Amino acid sequence: MDAGSKHLVELKARYEDLGKARALLAGSETVGTFRQVDTYFSLGERRLKVRSVEGQREGQLVYYERPDDGGVKESHVLLAPLPEVATVLEILRRVFPVQAEVRKTREVHRYRGVQVHLDTVKGLGKFIEFEKVLRDESEREAGRRELETLRRYFQIPDEDVMASSYSDLVEPGGT
């Protein structure tokens, strides 16, 4: 499980044809398919969520800073493993208001050094997300170009590129 600080570039878009995405990902490394619940807490502009995965006792606490811009964007992410995700989630629910709960099935692939997520999000539809971890600032522009190349390869039109988080699109408080 990932832990620590990550600096990355990412792109998220609506993508209804996950079969087409799988075909385009031929030859990629399939990491797995996971049923995840992301519980987001209301903290103003900052983003804090707990990720739990069906069938696993462990989860993650995720804090990130990312602009709500369309296209390729940079994120700074802090990840901490949670050995007892249910207990930590219960504590945080008592301390902070829940902004949203996002329930999704996520297929994770590694393709040419980029992590690709094929997401089916309850109540929202199907999406594709590209994440490229940057080792340092000098990789920023190359990472952006790489994700734009993938965007063209997957034929993602401008209107399908997302600026916001899933948490901004689901009903407040979740389902």
C-alpha positions, 0 to 999 in steps of 0.5 A, spaced: 500 500 500 502 506 498 504 511 503 508 517 504 508 524 500 507 524 492 507 529 487 503 527 481 500 529 474 493 526 473 487 527 468 480 524 469 475 524 464 468 521 463 469 514 459 463 510 458 466 505 453 471 501 458 471 495 453 474 500 448 479 502 454 481 495 456 482 494 448 487 500 448 490 497 454 492 491 451 499 489 454 499 493 460 500 490 467 493 489 470 494 490 478 487 488 480 480 490 481 477 493 487 471 495 490 472 502 494 468 507 498 472 514 499 469 518 505 470 525 504 470 530 509 468 537 509 475 541 510 473 547 506 478 548 500 483 542 502 481 535 501 481 529 506 478 522 505 478 515 508 479 510 502 476 503 504 476 497 500 471 491 500 474 485 503 480 488 507 481 491 514 486 496 512 485 502 508 488 509 507 488 516 509 489 521 503 490 528 504 491 532 497 491 539 494 489 539 487 486 545 483 479 544 480 482 545 473 480 541 467 486 537 463 492 535 466 493 538 473 498 537 478 497 534 485 500 533 492 498 527 495 499 525 502 498 517 504 498 514 510 496 506 511 490 505 516 491 498 519 484 499 522 480 503 517 473 502 520 475 505 527 479 511 524 473 512 519 468 512 525 472 517 529 473 522 523 465 521 522 464 524 529 469 529 529 468 532 521 462 533 517 462 528 511 462 531 505 460 525 500 461 518 500 463 515 493 462 508 491 466 505 485 469 499 482 476 501 480 480 497 475 488 499 476 492 498 470 500 500 469 501 502 462 508 505 460 509 508 467 502 511 468 497 508 472 490 508 469 484 507 473 478 505 469 472 507 474 465 505 475 462 510 480 455 509 483 450 514 481 455 518 476 457 513 470 464 510 468 471 514 467 478 513 466 484 516 470 491 517 468 496 518 474 504 519 473 508 520 479 513 525 478 520 524 481 522 531 482 520 538 479 524 537 472 519 531 470 513 536 470 512 538 463 514 531 460 509 528 465 504 533 462 505 531 455 505 524 456 498 524 459 496 529 453 499 523 449 494 518 452 488 523 452 489 523 444 490 515 444 484 514 448 480 519 444 478 523 449 474 529 447 475 536 451 468 536 453 469 529 457 475 532 461 473 533 468 475 539 473 473 536 479 473 530 484 468 525 484 466 528 491 464 534 488 459 530 483 455 526 488 449 528 492 452 531 499 453 526 504 453 520 500 449 514 499 
